[in-house]
Amino acid sequence: MFGKTKIYLNHLGFLCHTAKAARIEPSEHKQFVVQNMAYNAEETLTGGENWQVVFKGKLVEENTIQGTIMRADFSELTKPGIYRIALPDLSSYSAQFAITDGVFVPLLRMLLDGVHLRRAGDFENEWRGPATTDDAVFDNSGKYKDVSGGWYDAGDLRKWMTMSTLPAAAFVQTYQKLDLKWNHYAAEQVAPNDLITEAAWGIDYILSMQDEQTGMFYEDVAGGGTNRKTDNSVWWVDNHAGCYADNADNRFTDNKLNSGDERKIRTSYNPIVQYVNQYVLVKTFPEVRKYQPLKAAKMLEVIGRNQQFLDEIRESDPLHTWTSVKSWQLILALERLQVLESGNEKEAPVALVQDVMDLYSNNFHFWFMDEEKIEPYRGILQSAQPIIALCNYIDYFPEGPMVDEVKEMINDCFENYVVKMCSLNTFGIVPYGLYSKPATENETYRELGNGYIYRMYMPENSLHGVNHGLGGHWTSWSHALAYAGTLLHNEDMKRIAWDQLFWLLGANPFHSCMVSGLGYNSPMPHSRFFGTFPGGFSVGPRGTAEDEPFVDMNGNLQWNSTEYWNTPVTNTFFALSYLLPSHIKRENKLGLS
């Protein structure tokens, strides 16, 4: 980070007993050192200090299609402390970082508080007052409905149902898996832990967004109009909806009912919305029931109506041929069995498992987009959803009839897709995805050697005009690989899961941490309504026509690389719920000599 030779390293640090490595630009050096910042070899008091060298290692050359990088592995260093990586002559060195099992807990705390700050509706703290409490009117009738809860998303005041509600499920899982005794929101008198208190806030929005007649969940609030729509526009791009919506409703309102400035509820059908939001309700139900029984009873009613809607529409819905939808269908079915069914004779949904497995390609070792089996699977938000769905099956039915087949498929995907794809670039990140043919003209696509091509990032020159950062993509992969690595006891999976997070936490060409308030050199966020605040997670690097990464580091507020998103927050919570120890031992904390 400092000096003539670039050293790439995440800005937070590492757990005591996990893999640790930096990536260093090629130079004349063949070795590196690690210095302990707490000790001076010789105190000078004249500016620079002579920090004590506690580890020496060899630089290992790694060659990829995108260039050569030197890997500096210091996994043997396990003692808690504050360190930095340096070249032996100290001509270049990294920012300081921590080794301690608690190093990522401040990240989770800040992300939670960042979501808390963006509560929609009748919420007030020292920073802000109530906002858009007059939401909203239906787009088809103009009739008023109160849907003022939930959280704002994407640096805006919009509330998408495909992704903006998912933090609630991630908060509950983190509460269930990690020993985080947080109660900063005690004054709200909801629950004795902030993760449950915040999840409960998000539930109210979902409950209000259901058509009581059909059971369908509406698509969004204030998502926007159609002024951007052209003949080439599409609503869905790689499993991501809302791709020609404009900013028509993206604004504060006067908070007065029926004053005429209410925003719109988009009433259209979206299959992923149904599964995502019923899943959130089911996942959070056991914890909400402990502290808000009346709300929990309402949740069961809404879950039942939505399930009836899905049962009626599923067979005739062409969108249920999509891999993403089938994956979410399996995830929901498993969660319902886990939470809502009683007794020990729960029957594994093997037909749904088989549906997901049937869309796997033995040629490129990943999934097809849908039942047509033409285009490889790509997901801006749901990038690794098939793996997550199959991991859920292994997790909930460890003795299930298809467990061995599922494990074999996940291992095959990891060994022959994930490892291969990550080796194509110097930072070890999973590329955006494969294409059967170029999706755009005059852009860089790279050959994979099996009849398919790939892009590291989304195409820039698409006719539909959607190209933005892939923080949701990389953190989805981190979630999937952390989950799979835990279930299959595969440390290589976990190592690559960490790499996806490290890329966004500073180990990138920009030396930029995408989370405001942690690390160094964070971009100015496209957060026009609340500004820059700790715990905002920018969407991250997007691609150029040459398939190189780009982040707006000049403060131009370019939304497609700096917008604060809920999706990487959600996925990071899920990933770290598997990667972090359930309890932090005292000997793995800072402070011991």
Residue, then its C-alpha position, 0 to 999 in steps of 0.5 A: m500500500f505504501g512505497k514503490t511496490k504495491i502490497y495488496l492486503n485486506h485492511l482489517g486483518f485475520l483470525c488467529h488460526t486461518a490462512k493468511a496471505a498478502r499479494i505483492e506486485p512482482s519486483e526484485h525481491k524474493q522474500f517478505v517480512v512481517q513486523n509487529m507494530a507493538y515492538n521496536a527493534e530500536e527506538t529512534l523518536t525521529g519519525g520512522e520506527n524500526w518495528q520488530v520483524v517477527f516472521k520472514g517468508k518467501l514470495v511465491e510466484e503465481n501466473t494468471i491470464q491477468g498477470t503475475i503476482m507474488r503470494a506472501d503466505f504467513s499463515e504460521l503467524t497466529k499470535p494476536g497482535i497488530y502487524r504489517i507486511a514489508l519488503p526486507d529493505l522496507s522500501s514498501y509496506s502494507a497498512q497495519f492490520a490485526i490478528t485476533d479472532g475478534v477482528f471482524v466483529p466491529l465490521l458486523r456491528m457497523l453494518l448492523d448500525g448502518v442498516h439501523l440508520r436507514r430504517a424507513g418510516d417512523f424512526e428517529n435518532e440524533w442523526r435523522g427524523p421520520a421519513t416517508t411515513d406517508d407511503a404509499v399508493f398502489d400503481n394500478s388504483g392510486k389507493y393509499k396503503d401504509v407500507s412505511g417500515g423496512w429499510y431504504d436501500a441502494g443509497d436511495l429511499r427505495k425499498w426493493m422486495t427482492m433484496s432489501t428485506l433479506p438482512a432480517a434473515a441474516f441478522v437472525q442467523t448471526y444471532q443463532k450462531l455467534d455469541l454477540k451480546w449486543n443490546h444497544y437498542a434496548a430502549e426500543q423494548v423489543a428484544p434483548n439483542d440488537l440483531i433480533t430487534e433490527a430483524a423485527w423492524g424489517i418484518d413489519y414492511i413485509l407483512s404490509m406488502q402482501d395482497e390480502q386477496t391473492g397472497m402475493f407479495y408486491e414487488d417494491v415501493a418507490g422503485g421508479g417509473t418507466n421513463r428510462k425504458t427503450d425498445n432494448s430495455v428488459w426488466w430482468v438482467d441475470n436474475h436481477a429485477g428493476c433494470y429499467a426503473d427510473n428515479a421518479d419516486n426516489r425522494f423524501t416526502d412531506n409525511k402527510l397522508n393524502s397530500g399528493d406526494e405519496r410514492k407508488i407500490r409496484t403491484s407486479y408479480n415477481p417470483i423471487v420476491q415471493y420466495v425471498n420474503q416468505y423465507v425471511l418470515v419463516k427464518t425469523f419466526p422462532e425469534v420474533r415469537k419469543y418477544q412479539p407473539l402477536k406479530a408472530a401470529k400475523m407472520l403465520e397468517v401471511i406465510g400461509r396466504n403466500q404459500q397458497f398463492l405459490d401452490e396455485i401459480r407454480e405449475s403454470d408460471p414460466l419463471h419457475t423454470w429459472t435456476s434462481v427460482k428453483s434454488w429459492q423454492l428449495i431453500l424455502a421448502l427446507e426452512r419451512l420443514q425446519v421451522l414450521e413442521s413438528g415431529n421427527e418424521k420430516e420428509a426431505p424435499v428430494a424432488l426439489v433437490q433433483d430439480v436444482m441438480d438437473l440444471y447442472s452442467n457437467n461440461f462447465h461444472f456450474w449451472f445453466m440459467d434455466e431449463e432451456k440449458i443454453e446460457p450459463y447461470r449468472g446472478i448479480l445478486q443470487s450468484a451462488q444460490p444453487i450451491i447455497a440451496l444444496c448446502n441447506y439440504i445437506d445441513y437440514f438432512p445430513e442423512g438424506p437420501m441424496v446427500d452423497e450425490v449433492k456433496e459430489m456435485i458441490n465438490d465437482c463445482f468447487e474443484n472444476y469451476v471455482v478453483k479454475m475460475c479464481s486462478l484466472n486472476t491475480f486476486g483469487i476472486v470468482p469472475y462474474g460468469l460464463y457466456s455461450k456467446p458475446a452479449t455485447e460488441n467491442e468488449t473483451y471476453r476471454e476464452l475458457g477453452n470448453g466452448y464458453i467465454y467469460r467476463m470478470y465483470m459485467p459488460e459495459n456496453s449492453l443495450h439495456g445499460v445495466n453495469h454496476g459493481l458486483g459486491g452482491h456477487w462476491t459476497s454471495w460466493s463468500h456465503a456459499l463457500a463458507y457454508a459448503g466449507t463448513l459442512l464439508h470440512n474443506e478449508d480450501m473452500k473457506r480460504i476462497a470464501w475469505d478472498q471474496l470478502f478481502w477483495l472488498l475490504g481493501a485487497n484490490p487494485f484501488h487499496s480501497c475498503m468498500v465499507s465506510g468507517l473501516g480500513y482506508n481509502s473508502p470511496m465517497p458513496h452515492s448516498r444522496f439522502f443520508g450521506t457518508f456514514p459508518g457501516g455503509f457497504s458500497v456495491g464495489p468494482r464494476g467492469t470496463a469494456e476491456d474487462e478491467p475493474f473500475v471504482d469511482m475514487n474521485g468523488n463523482l458519486q457514480w452510483n454503479s460502483t459506490e452506491y450503498w447496498n443491503t445485499p453485500v451486508t446480508n451476504t457478509f453476515f451469512a458468510l461470517s456466521y460460518l467463518l467466525p468462531s461461535h465464541i472468542k477465546r481470551e487467548n485469541k484476543l489482543g492484550l496478552s504478551 
